[in-house]
Amino acid sequence: MMKILQQRALPLTCAILILLSLSLFAYALWQWRADWVLAHQQAPSQVVEKIDDTTDLIATLPQIHLFGHALRGAGDMPISNLQLRVTGIVEVASNAMGQQSKAYISMAGEREKIFRVGDSLPYGVKIYAITADAIILENEGQLEKLPLARAKLQFKTRDKEENI
């Protein structure tokens, strides 16, 4: 009796496994077709409106210079012809709050005043950068250099008699 049940159970088990396999295969095909239809749909032709200010900001990111403009070599920059004169520069190393360097600038022969990067000067000029030996000005969108005036060194010649 046991042998007969085992002989009948084997084909029944195989039939159940084959039915389960076929139903799993049919379900997989049905899911694949649904995914294929979804993937090959045409995109809607309507234009999506901007939702808020964040999308406007994201749209303008490619035009913004996130790290500022590259400062080309100060030697290549034209010297400003404005009535300004640098009388001193106090250069402070960068810290967590940014650059704190100061420049003493005299305007048209008047007494000098203290300025920092970003300050506005007369004539519509803005201080763009402060280096160790010059101030970089932004004048109508163009960068100009205002060098620190330094006295030229004069060397004395030695007489031959002093060398002896």
Rosetta blueprint (number, residue, H / E / L):
1 M L
2 M H
3 K H
4 I H
5 L H
6 Q H
7 Q H
8 R H
9 A H
10 L H
11 P H
12 L H
13 T H
14 C H
15 A H
16 I H
17 L H
18 I H
19 L H
20 L H
21 S H
22 L H
23 S H
24 L H
25 F H
26 A H
27 Y H
28 A H
29 L H
30 W H
31 Q H
32 W H
33 R H
34 A H
35 D H
36 W H
37 V H
38 L H
39 A H
40 H L
41 Q L
42 Q L
43 A L
44 P L
45 S L
46 Q L
47 V L
48 V L
49 E L
50 K L
51 I L
52 D L
53 D H
54 T H
55 T H
56 D H
57 L H
58 I H
59 A H
60 T H
61 L H
62 P H
63 Q H
64 I L
65 H L
66 L L
67 F L
68 G L
69 H L
70 A L
71 L L
72 R L
73 G L
74 A L
75 G L
76 D L
77 M L
78 P L
79 I E
80 S L
81 N L
82 L L
83 Q L
84 L E
85 R E
86 V E
87 T E
88 G E
89 I E
90 V E
91 E L
92 V L
93 A L
94 S L
95 N E
96 A L
97 M L
98 G E
99 Q L
100 Q L
101 S L
102 K E
103 A E
104 Y E
105 I E
106 S E
107 M E
108 A L
109 G L
110 E L
111 R L
112 E L
113 K E
114 I E
115 F E
116 R L
117 V L
118 G L
119 D L
120 S E
121 L E
122 P H
123 Y H
124 G H
125 V E
126 K E
127 I E
128 Y E
129 A E
130 I E
131 T L
132 A L
133 D L
134 A E
135 I E
136 I E
137 L E
138 E E
139 N E
140 E L
141 G L
142 Q E
143 L E
144 E E
145 K E
146 L E
147 P E
148 L E
149 A L
150 R L
151 A L
152 K L
153 L L
154 Q L
155 F L
156 K L
157 T L
158 R L
159 D L
160 K L
161 E L
162 E L
163 N L
164 I L
